[in-house]
Amino acid sequence: MMHEVERVGDEIIIIRLKGELDHHSTTDIRNEIVPLIKNGSIKVLVWNLKDLNFMDSSGIGLILGRMRELAPIEGQTIIVNPSPTMKKIFQFAGLSPYIYNESEIEIMSKLGGIVYGQ
């Protein structure tokens, strides 16, 4: 599992997931992202799943857990580029409102951020 975490400005983090997301990789990603959320400045997490081939239930837990951490500050979760199978899984998990059909660049232009890694 490869992933890339990019901070854009003061309030946005883009998480680009690649390969397979399982329990072991979710722990690494959680340990990287949680401190950034806990310090209070992050308001938006953009999960780009374009290069993700597989995700088990721990991946959904990773996203849901970060949503809970953002809730007190009314933070925003955005999921882009899920595969058709992942899209169905997210729908069953109640995450449909967080799936956007735009590209990462389109989302960032709406949020007013400049993306460097794309």
C-alpha positions, -999 to +999 in steps of 0.1 A: +000+000+000+013+034-010-003+066+000+005+103-002-007+129+022-005+165+010-014+195+030-028+223+009-029+257+027-038+257+064-071+238+063-070+210+036-054+176+035-055+154+004-050+117+010-042+098-022-045+061-017-028+036-040-029-002-043-046-021-015-060-006+018-061-031+046-058-030+084-021-026+085-020+003+060-050+021+077-030+022+110-001+039+092-024+064+075-044+071+107-011+078+127-001+103+100-034+121+097-049+122+132-022+145+147-029+170+119-066+170+127-061+171+165-040+203+162-072+220+151-064+236+118-076+210+093-111+216+081-113+194+050-101+159+041-101+150+004-098+112-001-087+105-037-093+068-045-083+069-082-054+045-078-069+023-050-075-013-062-089-028-030-102-017+004-115-038+032-138-027+061-109-010+079-107+015+050-143+025+056-135+027+093-105+050+086-127+074+067-156+073+092-132+078+121-118+109+106-153+122+099-161+118+136-129+138+145-138+166+121-175+167+133-169+190+163-153+217+140-179+211+113-151+198+090-158+184+056-150+150+041-148+146+003-144+113-015-133+114-052-127+088-078-140+056-061-143+025-083-179+014-090-175-014-064-162+010-038-190+035-046-216+008-038-198-001-005-198+036+004-235+039-004-243+009+019-222+026+046-242+058+042-214+078+027-231+087-006-233+124+003-196+126+006-188+112-029-182+138-055-181+132-092-155+159-099-118+154-102-094+164-074-084+195-093-120+206-097-127+200-060-096+220-051-106+249-073-140+250-055-122+250-022-097+276-032-067+254-028-037+249-051-028+213-056+009+205-061+010+167-062-015+161-091 
